Every structure is written in C-alpha cells, then in structure tokens.
Amino acid sequence: MRTRPPGSFEVFAPSIDLGGGTATATRLAAAAAFGLAGIGPDEIDVAQLQDTEAGAEIMHMAENGFCADGDQEEWLAEGRTRID
C-alpha cells in the first residue's frame, strides 16, 4: 500500500511504499463504501470531499474514483466541480 500513487498531487509528503501496489487508505475506504452501497462513483451526482488541506481534497477526487489520477486540473479548469 502507498500513501499516494506516483503522479498524484503531492502536497505534504512524498509517496512512501508501504508494501507495493497503488492502494491508498482513501482508495480502499472508497472501494469498501461503494461496495457496501452497491453503486460506483459514476452514479454519484454530488459529493463533498473534506480534508484539512485543500490540496488533499484535489487528490481525493481521483482516489475516490471520480476522475483518473492527473485529471483533477482539467476538471477544475472546465468547471466540472462547480455547482450550478
């Protein structure tokens, strides 16, 4: 398990290898939550991502499955996170 996969937005710590793979605590928790709910991230219309660091919220967009790693900047520029 890694704290952050390579290519994610690294804000407060570099990626630390905790045993291999691309799993993070957030990815594992999101997969468990979606599994219990019987839905996927593509079925969510509105979500609130919260962290004490604004940069971490951007990382969580991908870690929760709402977009691919690295697509966050494009999503923000296109206004895809804006509530109309």
GROMACS elastic network, one bead per residue, 0.5 to 0.9 nm:
[ bonds ]
;  ai    aj funct       b0    kb
    1     4     6  0.87074   500
    1    16     6  0.86317   500
    1    17     6  0.64848   500
    1    19     6  0.51006   500
    1    20     6  0.53509   500
    1    21     6  0.56461   500
    1    22     6  0.62190   500
    1    24     6  0.57828   500
    1    25     6  0.79658   500
    2     5     6  0.62565   500
    2    15     6  0.65013   500
    2    16     6  0.56470   500
    2    18     6  0.51474   500
    2    19     6  0.71377   500
    2    20     6  0.67475   500
    2    21     6  0.69272   500
    2    22     6  0.60398   500
    2    23     6  0.59681   500
    2    24     6  0.53700   500
    2    25     6  0.82066   500
    3    13     6  0.86516   500
    3    14     6  0.82726   500
    3    15     6  0.57129   500
    3    16     6  0.57779   500
    3    17     6  0.72311   500
    3    18     6  0.74497   500
    3    22     6  0.86967   500
    3    23     6  0.79405   500
    3    24     6  0.53762   500
    3    25     6  0.71928   500
    3    26     6  0.89343   500
    4     7     6  0.84690   500
    4     8     6  0.65153   500
    4     9     6  0.83866   500
    4    10     6  0.75813   500
    4    13     6  0.86987   500
    4    14     6  0.76228   500
    4    15     6  0.50552   500
    4    16     6  0.72471   500
    4    17     6  0.86954   500
    4    22     6  0.76148   500
    4    23     6  0.80483   500
    4    24     6  0.62269   500
    4    59     6  0.86529   500
    4    63     6  0.89244   500
    5     8     6  0.58233   500
    5    15     6  0.64745   500
    5    16     6  0.87564   500
    5    21     6  0.84303   500
    5    22     6  0.54950   500
    5    23     6  0.76261   500
    5    24     6  0.76391   500
    5    69     6  0.85900   500
    6     9     6  0.86465   500
    6    10     6  0.87259   500
    6    15     6  0.68275   500
    6    22     6  0.83465   500
    7    10     6  0.80071   500
    7    69     6  0.68551   500
    7    70     6  0.66255   500
    8    15     6  0.89549   500
    8    59     6  0.64232   500
    8    62     6  0.84134   500
    8    69     6  0.59251   500
    8    70     6  0.63011   500
    9    55     6  0.73285   500
    9    56     6  0.78643   500
    9    58     6  0.75252   500
    9    59     6  0.58092   500
    9    69     6  0.84895   500
    9    70     6  0.76270   500
    9    72     6  0.89647   500
   10    13     6  0.62962   500
   10    14     6  0.62204   500
   10    15     6  0.76423   500
   10    55     6  0.81175   500
   10    56     6  0.83561   500
   10    59     6  0.81265   500
   11    14     6  0.79605   500
   11    53     6  0.85171   500
   11    55     6  0.61496   500
   11    56     6  0.71339   500
   12    53     6  0.88087   500
   12    55     6  0.86953   500
   12    56     6  0.86682   500
   13    16     6  0.82822   500
   17    20     6  0.60065   500
   17    21     6  0.83654   500
   18    21     6  0.86472   500
   20    23     6  0.82156   500
   21    24     6  0.88498   500
   22    27     6  0.87957   500
   23    26     6  0.81316   500
   23    27     6  0.59703   500
   23    28     6  0.64836   500
   23    63     6  0.89449   500
   24    27     6  0.50886   500
   24    28     6  0.61402   500
   24    29     6  0.85140   500
   24    63     6  0.77468   500
   25    28     6  0.51871   500
   25    29     6  0.60904   500
   25    30     6  0.85349   500
   26    29     6  0.51192   500
   26    30     6  0.60036   500
   26    31     6  0.85123   500
   26    60     6  0.72280   500
   26    63     6  0.60560   500
   26    64     6  0.67533   500
   27    30     6  0.51436   500
   27    31     6  0.61073   500
   27    32     6  0.85860   500
   27    60     6  0.84763   500
   27    62     6  0.86587   500
   27    63     6  0.50447   500
   27    64     6  0.58160   500
   27    65     6  0.77921   500
   28    31     6  0.51987   500
   28    32     6  0.62127   500
   28    33     6  0.86547   500
   28    63     6  0.88249   500
   28    64     6  0.88338   500
   29    32     6  0.51147   500
   29    33     6  0.61102   500
   29    34     6  0.85956   500
   29    64     6  0.83634   500
   30    33     6  0.50836   500
   30    34     6  0.60522   500
   30    35     6  0.83336   500
   30    41     6  0.88324   500
   30    63     6  0.76952   500
   30    64     6  0.53682   500
   30    65     6  0.77791   500
   31    34     6  0.52576   500
   31    35     6  0.59304   500
   31    36     6  0.85695   500
   31    40     6  0.85102   500
   31    64     6  0.77232   500
   31    65     6  0.85743   500
   32    35     6  0.50216   500
   32    36     6  0.61550   500
   32    37     6  0.85900   500
   33    36     6  0.52040   500
   33    37     6  0.61727   500
   33    38     6  0.85220   500
   33    39     6  0.89096   500
   34    37     6  0.50199   500
   34    38     6  0.59081   500
   34    39     6  0.54149   500
   34    40     6  0.55938   500
   34    41     6  0.72823   500
   35    38     6  0.50845   500
   35    39     6  0.66809   500
   35    40     6  0.77222   500
   36    39     6  0.80633   500
   37    40     6  0.83235   500
   39    42     6  0.81386   500
   39    43     6  0.64460   500
   39    44     6  0.84304   500
   40    43     6  0.55801   500
   40    44     6  0.74330   500
   40    65     6  0.82326   500
   41    44     6  0.54721   500
   41    45     6  0.88448   500
   41    64     6  0.72696   500
   41    65     6  0.57336   500
   41    66     6  0.56463   500
   41    67     6  0.89435   500
   42    45     6  0.80144   500
   42    65     6  0.80441   500
   42    66     6  0.68020   500
   44    47     6  0.69098   500
   44    66     6  0.85343   500
   46    83     6  0.85914   500
   49    57     6  0.58141   500
   49    58     6  0.84580   500
   49    60     6  0.69846   500
   49    61     6  0.75076   500
   50    53     6  0.83899   500
   50    54     6  0.81571   500
   50    56     6  0.82733   500
   50    57     6  0.59521   500
   50    60     6  0.86063   500
   51    54     6  0.66745   500
   51    55     6  0.84854   500
   51    56     6  0.61820   500
   51    57     6  0.57713   500
   51    60     6  0.87934   500
   52    55     6  0.88886   500
   52    56     6  0.76588   500
   52    57     6  0.83465   500
   53    56     6  0.53223   500
   53    57     6  0.68778   500
   54    57     6  0.52758   500
   54    58     6  0.68694   500
   55    58     6  0.52074   500
   55    59     6  0.65525   500
   55    60     6  0.88041   500
   56    60     6  0.61351   500
   56    61     6  0.88123   500
   57    60     6  0.50048   500
   57    61     6  0.65880   500
   58    61     6  0.53833   500
   58    62     6  0.76339   500
   58    72     6  0.65045   500
   58    73     6  0.85234   500
   59    62     6  0.58726   500
   59    63     6  0.63811   500
   59    64     6  0.87899   500
   59    69     6  0.79060   500
   59    70     6  0.88000   500
   59    72     6  0.76996   500
   60    64     6  0.56998   500
   60    65     6  0.82844   500
   60    66     6  0.85819   500
   61    64     6  0.56498   500
   61    65     6  0.66647   500
   61    66     6  0.54959   500
   61    67     6  0.62425   500
   61    68     6  0.83122   500
   61    69     6  0.83934   500
   61    72     6  0.69655   500
   62    65     6  0.50185   500
   62    66     6  0.55492   500
   62    68     6  0.52848   500
   62    69     6  0.52376   500
   62    70     6  0.78540   500
   62    71     6  0.78254   500
   62    72     6  0.72790   500
   63    66     6  0.76226   500
   63    67     6  0.81406   500
   63    68     6  0.82305   500
   63    69     6  0.76119   500
   64    67     6  0.80598   500
   65    68     6  0.69787   500
   65    69     6  0.89132   500
   67    70     6  0.82959   500
   67    71     6  0.62226   500
   67    72     6  0.69700   500
   67    75     6  0.83032   500
   68    71     6  0.54956   500
   68    72     6  0.76517   500
   69    72     6  0.71422   500
   70    73     6  0.69994   500
   70    74     6  0.82461   500
   71    74     6  0.53910   500
   71    75     6  0.62441   500
   71    76     6  0.88113   500
   72    75     6  0.50345   500
   72    76     6  0.62266   500
   72    77     6  0.86220   500
   73    76     6  0.52041   500
   73    77     6  0.61358   500
   73    78     6  0.85758   500
   74    77     6  0.50602   500
   74    78     6  0.60231   500
   74    79     6  0.84961   500
   74    80     6  0.85667   500
   75    78     6  0.52439   500
   75    79     6  0.61889   500
   75    80     6  0.51480   500
   75    81     6  0.66781   500
   76    79     6  0.51175   500
   76    80     6  0.60866   500
   76    81     6  0.61184   500
   76    82     6  0.80250   500
   77    80     6  0.77674   500
   78    81     6  0.82538   500
   78    82     6  0.89819   500
   79    82     6  0.52335   500
   79    83     6  0.86551   500
   80    83     6  0.82751   500
